[in-house]
Each structure stands twice: as structure tokens, then as C-alpha cells.
Amino acid sequence: MKGLHDGKRLFLITNVASSVTSDSDSTAATTAPNSWTISGLVYSLTDAKTVQTQQQANTATATGTTPTGSSSTDTAAGK
């Protein structure tokens, strides 16, 4: 979980929008946007090997067993 709180990030911008609001009392049209909205996703970039090691250690601590250093083929097969 620590790797999600610090470390490298990737920002993927999916939409950029602007809007213009004109004042009804003004005779000149406003041409510059006065509101911007940027939408997107934030990805936390983590090292897969480090995450797997931490997950195995956390699982072993929770179950009271010692981690073996490799993942089970039964888990990967969905058994």
C-alpha cells in the first residue's frame, strides 16, 4: 500500500473543456474562456516485483506462514 501513496505518477488527460460566460449588461462579447475543466486519470507506477514481494509477505503474516518466494500456480489457474 505504501507504493500507492508515494512514488511516480502518470497523469492521463482525457478531456479539456472551456466555457465562456457573457455578462448580459455588457455590449462587447467576452472572447477569453473564464472557466476550464481538465478531466483524467491518475496512475501510480509501481515495480511489479516489489509489489508481489510485499503482497506475499502480507499474506504470510496474515496466515501465520512463511512466504516461499514464488506464487502458486493454483491461484493463477483460478483453482
Secondary structure by P-SEA (a helix, b strand, c coil): cccccccbbbbbbcbbbbbbbbbcccccccccccbbbbbbbbbbbbcaaaaaaaaaaaaaaaacccccccccccccccc
